[in-house]
């Protein structure tokens, strides 16, 4: 920076004065010089800054150009009315059976909506729409189409042929949105297990599918979780077995004129439910609405899980097993059996007034199904020990199976568990449980004596053994008794050649709906079976509601004539599918 | 002989007006302006019929109006380019006073055409937006004030111009017309910058903007949502921006074909704020790049010519006019591709609008008048002053 020259440098002024010049000219000259210097400096600065500005503009326009090119290089998307909010994930995982066959999957259908302001001929469109969908109200459609509405749903889900028909109307204001919908390709098979789905939040481009009942609802979070990467949910159900079992049960139910039926086939070692049928059933692709009075008549009612019944004599094996487990009896211990058994003013008799003689061995008590002998055994066991044992078999709590409905199916226990309760519960009266409860308890008792938990999810890897309920010897003795029931007792129709079926029948009079006593012409008949009895693999429970066999002179309503032949037919057809080898050789030798 | 010379009318020594004009004018910029106007008419032929149809007007009603007002605008521009810069300044200051009064009277006599902002005077057959005319007049007036401050012993013109700017920005913001307010502020800013704003002040201002922006983003949820919405890469395809983006995508590099575009039917502002989308859809990137090149040429070439200018007033006024013009084009196109948040701003000479095209004509006329080649006293420097 140069030194600033003063405008009136004294030396020059004095010199000018002495020479007679006007000193003001010097000041003017200096002022001009200073001014020019200043203008030069500002000009240079301005030049630099103008360059900067120019560069800024060049780069700004280049950026706009690049961005334009970038946008132009991407593909356009169709403008549609989109509901605001987060996008809906419609993908739902498939459900498979234990062999990987599809039980539930998704397919793409379409919803139909209208944007009236885009419509060309609303009256014609309304007219044609009513032809395709007779349930639509024409006047209402015309009002909506010609009013001020910008958007309206017409149908939440339409079939492909309906979509084509709407397409043929050719109105640009009628639009389709993709809809994933749940498809159950097997129809009614496993309907109660799968349950069903419904639409949740809806947008134009997709709708949320949420589980409504069954495993669809119980595992809804898993099925909807995108983090699973569409990994399917694999059930323990075997579709072939399910199909066979439903077919036989359906036939049996109609032959025996029963109003309902349920069957559970369970793996004794793992608790996996291989098949579970409840009749009447429904098609989960279009869940029916039910207007009846009695909830148990609803086809959506799962008798195997939700239905709690007095399952009768099938419970006797628990009394026998507990007596052996406690060491107070062996299979050959003789038990008084003369009816009636008196307890206070109550009398316990045998079924249809039978009399099985003064004494019965424990085995024969089961084979003959003696109420009196069982009451004696139960009396010896006592209230506390019986409660403990039944609790350890899972009869006190709802089944933990993976169905939403299961949690609501609490067993009905006596409010005051008196000694009389213990006596009747010994032969299966005064306690109401579901067929699934019974299947789990039979499995626990007969698989060698370790508790199993019923499950619908296919089990992977080795199964850890549950807590022990009885000793292995007791388990074996129980199986032998059950085998004897089929071989020589009340369940002879269930003896399927080669499969060594063991089982126990149960016939219970149906309680009246008004709660006063029992019907004498309506029964719940049950057959709880295990096969093969020497090396148990599966437990099968079959329950028929109001079944009656009319081939004889008198209508027969006992389990031996109803549930047992149905169960026998199921085992005969299902055991080969399950890969159980019939023991024909030893059979032939024995004869 | 003597009779023939004596007493005759004195002949001016200089060149005739038109040849001199043609020699000294920036012919490139002039051609670019004409081309832009031509493109504007071409696009108007495509973009405005839907609007005319909606209002039951003749098919090319808006095109005819645009041709009419555009001719007035271009003639005004040519007329102004022929003026002496000092005459331009004188007229601009007078015009500024007039426009300023008109702007001040808007709240009392203006109409908002149902758009919620008092911006127009309605005269039946046409409406006038005074802020459009105020802009060039303001730039020239402010340049005059700032330049005056550069004289030794001159008035504190920077302060005056700043006060003037503040008043106008507040008035425009109250209309509300934030776009014009921002433009006015921006043009004053560049003039102050070129006119010698101290560097530390610039750095301080930049710091203030960063700090203020951060505080606003953290403190105000509304502001934060606006910014997040702008930064969000997903575009709702039913908004104006969405339609514009889709139109650009549809067009690709070669366009869908003349008259084949659809965006003009969905966008209410297809003939004004989003005309670049119509251009992109029907003619593709080829035309868009040409338009960008034309604006860039006008802006950068004017700034380049101003580099040689020695008169501080002409330099500043030219800078202000060129930058206002360039930045307006930049903002309009930047909005269409979401480089900038949505802001209604016309594309000078291309968008439909009578006020806009005449005001742009005035601004470009003044700019061209300022960038005409004229002696800059370099020889005087060499002869009189110490050479450098």
Interface residues (C-beta under 8 A of the other chain):
Chain A: X31 X34 X35 X36 X38 X39 X40 X42 X43 X45 X46 X47 X49 X50 X51 X53 X54 X57 X58 X60 X61 X63 X64 X65 X67 X68 X69 X71 X72 X73 X74 X75 X76 X77 X78 X79 X80 X81 X82
Chain B: X150 X151 X152 X190 X193 X194 X195 X196 X236 X237 X238 X242 X243 X245 X246 X248 X249 X250 X251 X252 X253 X266 X280 X284 X285 X288 X289 X292 X293 X295 X296 X299 X300 X303 X304 X306 X307 X310 X312 X315 X319 X323 X326 X327 X330 X333 X334 X337 X339 X385 X388
